[in-house]
Amino acid sequence: MRIGWIFAILASGGLVACGPDVVAKAELGDDCSLRYAYSVKETADGYIRCEILPGTSLHAEDEANAARFTWVKTTEDQYLLATSERDLVRIDGSSTVAPLSAITAKFFESTSRSVNGDDSVRVSVGISGTGGGFEKFCNGETDISNASRAIKESEVEICSANGIEFTEVQVANDGLAVVVNLENDWAQCLTLDELRRIWEPGSTVNNWSQVRAGFPDVRLKLFGAGTDSGTFDAFTTFVNGKSGIARREGVATSENDNVTVQGVLSEKGALGYFGYSYAVENADKVRAISLDGGAGCVSPTEQSVQAYNYPMARPLYMYVKNESLETRPAIRSFVKFFVDNSTQINRDALFVPLSPEQQQRVRLTVERVISTS
């Protein structure tokens, strides 16, 4: 799972460099590395925060561009986000959104710990799938539910019956990547109609030669998301026009995307799908193909996903319990922390950031709910 990768990255360190609005490390006499990312301190001249140096990356393969960190001047508002004490933010839901929540959680915990020490806020991130997360959320077991699809009307009704009011917050853009084995040199682009014929209920397509004339006589082995996953719901909607309607015979499914990676890696004729960000992370193991939704072949890229030109682009969400948002400072601070830092957090978690218009809409939505508390 990507969660393991996220925490492995968060355990590493970084170097320090200086630039505009940067506070020299010598002035502070303190470390600034990935371990302390987003830590906030009050100084005689205002407030500073340990941030990643622009132009460097957590995902750079060459040492010259590897992540480096430095103290940067920040605002009193960012300092105040860290003042909530000793509370537990409970998050569960989509495995696709979980890495983003894990990054946000660690950065926010670092922020809180820098001010409150042992009395800092803790964040728990579970992975029950989108459907499983909504079940817990609507039963009042969590404060935030991660979702790779919008909440269903049936789930809204359960929440309503249990007195759970919520706010929907878009947290990222994502695409569903259709992936093949690296040895597959024939399937560069598939149409949604071809995918439908492969994945529709009762399909007997089990060889690439049945997909398109000219494709080789190679066994087709299918891998996909578990039925409780929002990724499964989204894929079946994109391909078959209705959530949950899909071929069941000859398909290996799992809630763990890494199972799909390993399956596609082990079978020359394998075909699978999962979130775009996971395809980027595993580009050395599987190959994401282009898709044709009727307007020509489009590759999954940050630009095509954010513009929704890619046929399988989608928004990702977190649903926040209004009572928690209105009555608990830690929840308000956590959500506002994400909103204020969403672009950097999305890039750190390998998601496509929100557009400026999406960011503004999310900010206004959250501020409107918080202002009523």
Secondary structure, DSSP 8 states (H G I E B T S, - for coil): -HHHHHHHHHT---B----TTEE-HHHHTS--SGGGTT-EEEETTEEEEEEE-TT-BTT-SSGGGB-BEEEEEE-HHHHHTT---S-EEEEEE-TTTHHHHHHHHHHHHHHHHHHHGGG--EEEE---HHHHHHHHHHTT--SEEEESS---HHHHHHHHHTT--EEEEEEEEEEEEEEEETT--S-SEEEHHHHHHHHSTT----BGGGTSTT--S-B-EEEEE-TTSHHHHHHHHHHHSSTT----TTEEEES-HHHHHHHHHH-TTEEEEEEHHHHHHTTTTEEE-EEESSS-EE---HHHHHTT-STTEEEEEEEEEHHHHHH-HHHHHHHHHHHHHHHHHHHHTT-B---HHHHHHHHHHHHHHHTT-
